Amino acid sequence: MKVLIIGIVASGKSTLSKRLSSMYNIDRYEIDEVVYDTSNNKRSIEEQEKIFKKINKNKDWIIEGVLRKHLDYLLEWSDKIIILDIPIRVRKYRIIKRYIKQKLGIEKSGYKPSINMVKNMFKWTKEFDYDELIKRCSKYSDKVIVLNKVSDINKYSL
């Protein structure tokens, strides 16, 4: 099973991917870990595609993240596409909660937590175009699941 979980910041992508990875014993990958190297430098689109092609050779995988424009091939490769369309008030609450946890050292972060980053996350979550994402996924509608809360996954069989 190849599952792509997509949505904007604080929509629950990591939470859901970890849960499904554990339930089905499937390796999970974060798009940002492919887009950026361990020094937080952006890889070329060619390097990213090479890494994703290697991941796709696996029988099963879960990939989660924000679906960048050049990654539409992930839609084609997926058996299931889960779009997390979580209300903005919930996402804003999660952004603040995440920031506090990171500052207290309770939650790990791949970036330096700062007020500026919180502002950016608020901006990204406000400007995210779910209609455009749905449009991009429309030719794969037979494998798309749209969730308004992570717990709704229980209503579906993968």
C-alpha positions as CSV (number, residue, x, y, z in Angstrom):
1,M,0.0,0.0,0.0
2,K,1.3,3.4,-1.0
3,V,-0.3,6.3,0.9
4,L,0.2,10.0,0.3
5,I,-0.9,12.3,3.1
6,I,-1.1,16.0,2.2
7,G,-2.2,19.2,3.8
8,I,-0.8,22.5,5.1
9,V,1.2,23.1,8.3
10,A,-0.5,21.9,11.5
11,S,-3.2,19.8,9.7
12,G,-2.1,16.6,11.3
13,K,-0.1,15.0,8.6
14,S,2.7,13.7,10.9
15,T,0.2,12.5,13.5
16,L,-1.8,10.5,11.0
17,S,1.3,9.2,9.1
18,K,2.8,7.9,12.4
19,R,-0.5,6.3,13.4
20,L,-0.9,4.5,10.0
21,S,2.8,3.6,9.9
22,S,2.4,1.9,13.3
23,M,-0.9,0.2,12.4
24,Y,0.2,-1.2,9.1
25,N,4.0,-1.5,9.8
26,I,4.8,0.6,6.8
27,D,7.8,3.0,6.6
28,R,7.0,6.7,6.5
29,Y,8.8,9.5,4.8
30,E,8.4,13.3,5.2
31,I,8.5,15.4,2.0
32,D,10.6,18.0,3.8
33,E,13.2,15.4,4.6
34,V,13.6,14.8,0.9
35,V,13.3,18.4,-0.2
36,Y,16.0,19.5,2.3
37,D,19.2,17.7,3.2
38,T,20.5,17.3,6.8
39,S,22.1,20.8,6.7
40,N,18.7,22.3,5.8
41,N,19.9,23.1,2.2
42,K,17.3,22.6,-0.5
43,R,18.1,19.7,-2.8
44,S,17.7,20.1,-6.6
45,I,14.4,18.9,-8.1
46,E,16.4,16.2,-9.9
47,E,17.9,15.0,-6.5
48,Q,14.5,15.0,-4.9
49,E,13.0,12.9,-7.8
50,K,15.8,10.4,-7.5
51,I,15.2,10.0,-3.8
52,F,11.4,9.6,-4.3
53,K,12.0,7.1,-7.1
54,K,14.1,5.0,-4.7
55,I,11.3,5.2,-2.1
56,N,8.7,4.2,-4.7
57,K,10.6,1.0,-5.4
58,N,9.3,-0.2,-2.0
59,K,6.1,-2.2,-2.1
60,D,4.6,0.0,0.7
61,W,5.2,3.5,1.9
62,I,3.6,6.5,3.5
63,I,4.7,9.9,2.3
64,E,3.5,13.0,4.1
65,G,3.9,16.7,3.6
66,V,2.8,19.8,1.7
67,L,2.5,18.8,-2.0
68,R,4.9,21.1,-3.8
69,K,4.0,21.8,-7.5
70,H,6.8,19.7,-8.9
71,L,5.8,16.6,-6.9
72,D,2.5,15.7,-8.7
73,Y,4.1,12.3,-9.7
74,L,3.5,11.3,-6.1
75,L,-0.2,11.5,-6.8
76,E,0.1,9.0,-9.6
77,W,2.3,6.6,-7.6
78,S,-0.1,6.5,-4.6
79,D,-2.8,3.9,-4.0
80,K,-4.5,6.3,-1.5
81,I,-4.3,10.1,-1.3
82,I,-5.4,11.5,2.0
83,I,-6.1,15.3,2.0
84,L,-6.3,16.8,5.4
85,D,-8.6,19.8,5.2
86,I,-8.6,20.8,8.9
87,P,-10.4,24.0,10.0
88,I,-8.1,27.0,10.2
89,R,-8.9,27.7,13.9
90,V,-7.7,24.2,14.7
91,R,-4.5,24.7,12.7
92,K,-3.8,28.0,14.4
93,Y,-4.2,26.4,17.8
94,R,-1.8,23.6,16.8
95,I,0.8,26.1,15.6
96,I,0.8,27.9,18.9
97,K,0.8,24.6,20.9
98,R,3.7,23.3,18.8
99,Y,5.7,26.5,19.3
100,I,5.3,26.3,23.1
101,K,6.2,22.6,23.2
102,Q,9.3,23.3,21.0
103,K,10.4,26.2,23.2
104,L,10.0,24.0,26.3
105,G,12.0,21.2,24.7
106,I,9.0,18.8,24.8
107,E,8.8,18.5,21.0
108,K,11.7,18.2,18.5
109,S,11.9,20.6,15.6
110,G,13.8,20.5,12.3
111,Y,13.9,24.3,12.3
112,K,14.6,26.9,14.9
113,P,11.3,27.8,16.7
114,S,10.8,31.5,16.7
115,I,8.0,34.1,16.7
116,N,8.9,34.8,13.1
117,M,8.3,31.1,12.2
118,V,4.9,31.2,13.9
119,K,4.0,34.2,11.9
120,N,5.1,32.4,8.7
121,M,3.1,29.4,9.7
122,F,0.0,31.5,10.3
123,K,0.5,33.1,6.9
124,W,1.0,29.8,5.1
125,T,-2.1,28.2,6.8
126,K,-4.2,31.2,5.9
127,E,-3.1,31.4,2.3
128,F,-3.2,27.7,1.6
129,D,-5.5,27.0,-1.4
130,Y,-7.4,23.7,-0.7
131,D,-9.5,24.2,-3.9
132,E,-6.3,24.2,-6.0
133,L,-5.1,21.1,-4.2
134,I,-8.4,19.3,-4.8
135,K,-8.2,20.4,-8.5
136,R,-4.7,18.9,-8.8
137,C,-5.9,15.6,-7.3
138,S,-9.1,15.5,-9.3
139,K,-7.9,13.1,-11.9
140,Y,-7.2,10.6,-9.1
141,S,-10.5,11.1,-7.4
142,D,-11.0,7.3,-7.1
143,K,-8.2,7.1,-4.6
144,V,-8.7,10.5,-2.7
145,I,-10.0,10.7,0.8
146,V,-10.6,14.2,2.3
147,L,-10.6,14.4,6.1
148,N,-11.8,17.3,8.2
149,K,-10.3,15.8,11.3
150,V,-7.6,13.1,11.7
151,S,-9.8,10.8,13.6
152,D,-12.1,10.5,10.6
153,I,-9.6,8.0,9.1
154,N,-11.4,5.4,11.2
155,K,-14.3,5.6,8.8
156,Y,-12.2,4.4,5.9
157,S,-10.4,1.2,5.0
158,L,-7.0,1.5,3.4
